Amino acid sequence: MNVITKWLILLALIFIAISFYSYGNSTGMFIFIILGFLFEAAFWLKLFNRKKKRSST
């Protein structure tokens, strides 16, 4: 994956998460807070994505 594409995806994920958090807090709808949590989790998992090493055997 291209480095620029990875960073654009990361920015989009964190922006969506913050948007859901703020909308959920302003309206009091708990589902948007949960959605914000899910998008934040996707952000952190994508940020620290580790590549598996292949064994040479």
MARDO-812031 format. One record per atom (N, C-alpha, C): residue number from 1; residue in one letter; chain; atom name; z negated, y negated, x. Coordinates in nm, 2 decimals. Each point is the difference from the previous one (the first is absolute). Layout:
 num residu chaine atome     zz     yy     xx
 NUM      a      A    CA      Z      Y      X
...
***
This chain:
 num residu chaine atome     zz     yy     xx
   1      m      A     N   0.00   0.12   0.08
   1      m      A    CA   0.00  -0.12  -0.08
   1      m      A     C   0.00  -0.12   0.09
   2      n      A     N   0.08  -0.10  -0.04
   2      n      A    CA   0.00  -0.12   0.07
   2      n      A     C  -0.13  -0.08   0.00
   3      v      A     N  -0.04  -0.06   0.10
   3      v      A    CA  -0.13  -0.07   0.01
   3      v      A     C   0.00  -0.12  -0.10
   4      i      A     N   0.11  -0.07  -0.02
   4      i      A    CA   0.00  -0.11  -0.09
   4      i      A     C  -0.02   0.05  -0.14
   5      t      A     N   0.07   0.11  -0.04
   5      t      A    CA  -0.02   0.06  -0.13
   5      t      A     C  -0.14   0.05  -0.02
   6      k      A     N  -0.07   0.05   0.10
   6      k      A    CA  -0.14   0.05  -0.02
   6      k      A     C  -0.08  -0.12  -0.03
   7      w      A     N   0.01  -0.11   0.07
   7      w      A    CA  -0.08  -0.12  -0.02
   7      w      A     C   0.03  -0.07  -0.13
   8      l      A     N   0.12   0.01  -0.05
   8      l      A    CA   0.03  -0.06  -0.13
   8      l      A     C  -0.06   0.08  -0.11
   9      i      A     N   0.00   0.13   0.02
   9      i      A    CA  -0.07   0.09  -0.10
   9      i      A     C  -0.15  -0.02   0.00
  10      l      A     N  -0.06  -0.02   0.12
  10      l      A    CA  -0.14  -0.03   0.01
  10      l      A     C  -0.03  -0.13  -0.07
  11      l      A     N   0.08  -0.10   0.02
  11      l      A    CA  -0.03  -0.13  -0.06
  11      l      A     C   0.01   0.00  -0.15
  12      a      A     N   0.10   0.08  -0.05
  12      a      A    CA   0.02   0.01  -0.14
  12      a      A     C  -0.12   0.08  -0.06
  13      l      A     N  -0.05   0.10   0.06
  13      l      A    CA  -0.11   0.08  -0.05
  13      l      A     C  -0.13  -0.09  -0.01
  14      i      A     N  -0.03  -0.07   0.11
  14      i      A    CA  -0.12  -0.08   0.00
  14      i      A     C   0.01  -0.12  -0.10
  15      f      A     N   0.12  -0.06  -0.02
  15      f      A    CA   0.02  -0.10  -0.10
  15      f      A     C  -0.02   0.05  -0.14
  16      i      A     N   0.06   0.12  -0.03
  16      i      A    CA  -0.02   0.06  -0.13
  16      i      A     C  -0.14   0.03  -0.03
  17      a      A     N  -0.07   0.05   0.10
  17      a      A    CA  -0.15   0.04  -0.01
  17      a      A     C  -0.08  -0.13  -0.03
  18      i      A     N   0.03  -0.11   0.07
  18      i      A    CA  -0.08  -0.12  -0.02
  18      i      A     C   0.03  -0.06  -0.14
  19      s      A     N   0.13   0.01  -0.04
  19      s      A    CA   0.04  -0.04  -0.13
  19      s      A     C  -0.07   0.07  -0.12
  20      f      A     N  -0.01   0.14   0.02
  20      f      A    CA  -0.07   0.08  -0.10
  20      f      A     C  -0.15  -0.03   0.00
  21      y      A     N  -0.06  -0.02   0.11
  21      y      A    CA  -0.14  -0.03   0.01
  21      y      A     C  -0.03  -0.14  -0.07
  22      s      A     N   0.08  -0.10   0.03
  22      s      A    CA  -0.02  -0.13  -0.06
  22      s      A     C   0.02   0.00  -0.15
  23      y      A     N   0.11   0.07  -0.05
  23      y      A    CA   0.02   0.01  -0.14
  23      y      A     C  -0.11   0.08  -0.07
  24      g      A     N  -0.04   0.11   0.06
  24      g      A    CA  -0.11   0.07  -0.06
  24      g      A     C  -0.13  -0.07  -0.01
  25      n      A     N  -0.03  -0.08   0.10
  25      n      A    CA  -0.12  -0.08   0.00
  25      n      A     C   0.01  -0.11  -0.11
  26      s      A     N   0.11  -0.07  -0.01
  26      s      A    CA   0.02  -0.11  -0.09
  26      s      A     C   0.00   0.05  -0.15
  27      t      A     N   0.06   0.11  -0.03
  27      t      A    CA   0.01   0.05  -0.13
  27      t      A     C  -0.11   0.10  -0.04
  28      g      A     N  -0.07   0.05   0.10
  28      g      A    CA  -0.10   0.10  -0.03
  28      g      A     C   0.05   0.14  -0.03
  29      m      A     N   0.12   0.02   0.02
  29      m      A    CA   0.06   0.14  -0.02
  29      m      A     C  -0.02   0.08   0.12
  30      f      A     N  -0.08   0.10  -0.01
  30      f      A    CA  -0.04   0.09   0.11
  30      f      A     C   0.12   0.08   0.06
  31      i      A     N   0.10   0.03  -0.08
  31      i      A    CA   0.12   0.08   0.04
  31      i      A     C   0.07  -0.08   0.11
  32      f      A     N   0.01  -0.13   0.00
  32      f      A    CA   0.06  -0.07   0.11
  32      f      A     C  -0.07   0.00   0.13
  33      i      A     N  -0.14   0.01  -0.01
  33      i      A    CA  -0.08   0.01   0.12
  33      i      A     C   0.03   0.14   0.06
  34      i      A     N   0.01   0.10  -0.08
  34      i      A    CA   0.03   0.13   0.05
  34      i      A     C   0.14   0.01   0.06
  35      l      A     N   0.09  -0.07  -0.06
  35      l      A    CA   0.14   0.00   0.06
  35      l      A     C   0.00  -0.08   0.13
  36      g      A     N  -0.08  -0.10   0.01
  36      g      A    CA  -0.02  -0.08   0.12
  36      g      A     C  -0.06   0.09   0.11
  37      f      A     N  -0.09   0.08  -0.03
  37      f      A    CA  -0.06   0.09   0.09
  37      f      A     C   0.10   0.11   0.05
  38      l      A     N   0.08   0.05  -0.09
  38      l      A    CA   0.10   0.10   0.04
  38      l      A     C   0.11  -0.06   0.09
  39      f      A     N   0.04  -0.12  -0.03
  39      f      A    CA   0.10  -0.07   0.09
  39      f      A     C  -0.07  -0.03   0.14
  40      e      A     N  -0.12  -0.04   0.00
  40      e      A    CA  -0.07  -0.03   0.12
  40      e      A     C  -0.02   0.13   0.08
  41      a      A     N  -0.03   0.11  -0.06
  41      a      A    CA  -0.01   0.13   0.07
  41      a      A     C   0.14   0.04   0.06
  42      a      A     N   0.11  -0.02  -0.08
  42      a      A    CA   0.13   0.02   0.05
  42      a      A     C   0.03  -0.08   0.12
  43      f      A     N  -0.04  -0.13   0.00
  43      f      A    CA   0.01  -0.09   0.12
  43      f      A     C  -0.06   0.06   0.12
  44      w      A     N  -0.13   0.04  -0.01
  44      w      A    CA  -0.08   0.05   0.11
  44      w      A     C   0.06   0.13   0.05
  45      l      A     N   0.04   0.09  -0.09
  45      l      A    CA   0.06   0.12   0.04
  45      l      A     C   0.13  -0.02   0.08
  46      k      A     N   0.08  -0.09  -0.05
  46      k      A    CA   0.13  -0.03   0.06
  46      k      A     C  -0.02  -0.07   0.14
  47      l      A     N  -0.10  -0.08   0.01
  47      l      A    CA  -0.03  -0.07   0.12
  47      l      A     C  -0.04   0.09   0.11
  48      f      A     N  -0.08   0.10  -0.03
  48      f      A    CA  -0.05   0.09   0.10
  48      f      A     C   0.06   0.14  -0.01
  49      n      A     N   0.13   0.00  -0.03
  49      n      A    CA   0.07   0.12  -0.01
  49      n      A     C   0.02   0.06   0.13
  50      r      A     N  -0.05   0.12   0.02
  50      r      A    CA   0.02   0.07   0.13
  50      r      A     C   0.11   0.10  -0.01
  51      k      A     N   0.08   0.01   0.11
  51      k      A    CA   0.10   0.10   0.01
  51      k      A     C  -0.05   0.12   0.06
  52      k      A     N   0.03   0.12  -0.06
  52      k      A    CA  -0.04   0.12   0.05
  52      k      A     C   0.07   0.04   0.13
  53      k      A     N  -0.07   0.05   0.09
  53      k      A    CA   0.07   0.05   0.13
  53      k      A     C   0.05   0.14  -0.03
  54      r      A     N   0.12   0.02   0.05
  54      r      A    CA   0.06   0.13  -0.01
  54      r      A     C  -0.04   0.08   0.13
  55      s      A     N  -0.04   0.13  -0.03
  55      s      A    CA  -0.03   0.08   0.11
  55      s      A     C   0.12   0.05   0.07
  56      s      A     N  -0.01   0.02   0.13
  56      s      A    CA   0.12   0.04   0.08
  56      s      A     C   0.01   0.15   0.01
  57      t      A     N  -0.07   0.08  -0.07
  57      t      A    CA   0.00   0.15   0.00
  57      t      A     C   0.10   0.05  -0.09
***
